[in-house]
């Protein structure tokens, strides 16, 4: 009997644990696994719909966006419903915070969709004429489209008062999302990065909508609705880098008259300087060159410069400062009155030619295209017209022809032109200086005025100046490594190492060797500890509200050089605070590589610096 009952007991013993496991497994399947499959599927569909809506925004196609919004809303509703199945998990430790993140993300998305609806409703009445549709539609030139845009502004501007609160609400919800508690591995790292990007995009949307109203209010004035507006357009060759983006080579004039755009005349910057020197022979002019020009920029004969030319006036990386300095030279010769100065580089010209297609310029046998424009400009400027009075005028003539082509272009070109303008302005390939205070302030808010910005936290701006190094910036590669060390008392020490490479062979015309006056702009109060790489030592100074370290180096053809500085930052930081860094991009540069290490750990992997970049890292 004992044996019988013992065997019977052994058979029945596992029954209860198995039953419990089955109950737990069923509950997990019902409460977690099945809803999770539904959430993943709904989330995937939402991302797909969001991508299609984003593509419509990127192509400036309002009609397409209007069609994409309803399915995106339906998809978002399904995602919200799937998230609701996990409401019970909100109060669980760790897991609850992730559930809360998705709830706030969902609420933010709903607010953004409401803002998108209002935006579409505001723009749709003008979409056809503005070219914000995928259809070809009626023929209307870019010239006429500017008039339509101005007329639409008075109707669009009030709608911002209804759109802005929706985006503000989305920002409020996104502020409750914490990307930092996602581990940086497997799928969690990707989720954390995507959430950071979503927060950044929401902040940018909120900023642009808040600041868009003053910009829209000044646009009619800029476009000459009440009175004619005249602007001087300067061209700088970024292949011979200077602080504001390149060597000043040519100029032209544009006029806005009740929204009508016209271009008139172009000329060589050397002609301007000839007139400047002729005027100064007859009267006293403030043309004594500053110390860096005397020291580092020799005349073709090898002697030091004894006069300061307008083509060398852009010594400040702050475009407003450089524009006003150029204006001082311009006024000495009695140049025609202008309401502002716009500066562009070869990247902007290349981007425009990608849209307009090849363009013929009177007096030049070769058509200019996005593929050959840089080579052709160098060819004409340095070879064909070498020794002739108008050897640099080709760039002014080309821009004049491009402007005429743009004003006559059809509807289908408008959206790409707008996109090119916005991208180029954000990347500082076109910058603006207006004498009108309100216009200047509006463009500064959008960071389209090339200003050196105020910033609370760490700051870095590297400014290169090619002084008599040919067109070596055609080839120069630049890589910047930043290493921050935080001591136990919170003080910060930083090392910045700039590696220059010149992989091209010697060429007397284009690459005789890179001669670079380099300046590193830092937070005011930063103090140099040590440095190397400058041929005549590293100097400390203050400018534009920043501490500045500067030196001079050369990079031989097929050679390299390193400029390194180590310094103490003025601020301190404690555990739990955010280390905040603003890296500003020098105008005229394109995608130099940057990286950031804190206490030996790489916190920002190598990235190309195409625009100003803000970084925030929790310590």
Secondary structure, DSSP 4 states (H G I P E B T S, - for coil): -HHHHHHHHHHHHHHHHHHHHHHHHHHHIIIIIHHHHHHHHHHHHHHHHHHHHHHHHHTT-HHHHHHHHHHHHHHHHHHHHHHHTTGGGGGSTTHHHHHHHHHHHHHHHHHHHHHHHHHHHHHHHHHHHHT-SSS--S---HHHHHHHHHHHHHHHGGGHHHHHHHHHHHHHHHTT--GGGS-SSHHHHHHHHHHHHHHHHHHHHHHHHHHHHHHHHHHHHHTTSSS-EEEEEEEEETTS--TTSSEEEEEEEEEEETTEEEEEEEEEHHHHHHHHHHHHHHS----PPPHHHHHH-B-TTSPBP-S--GGG----SSHHHHHHHHHHHHHHTTPPP-SEEEEEEHHHHHHHHHHH--B--TT-SSPB-TTTHHHHHHHIIIIITTTSTTTTTHHHHHHHHHHHHHHT--THHHHHHHHHHHHHHHTTSEEEEESSHHHHHHHHHTT-S-PPPP-SSEEEEEEEEESS-TTGGGTEEEEEEEEEEE-TTSEEEEEEEEEEEE-SPPBTTTBS-EEEEEEEEEETT-EEEEEE--TT--EEEEETTEEEEEEEEEE-TTEEEEEEEEEEEEEE--TTSEEEEEEEPPTT---EEEEEEETTEEEEEEEEESS-EEEEEE-
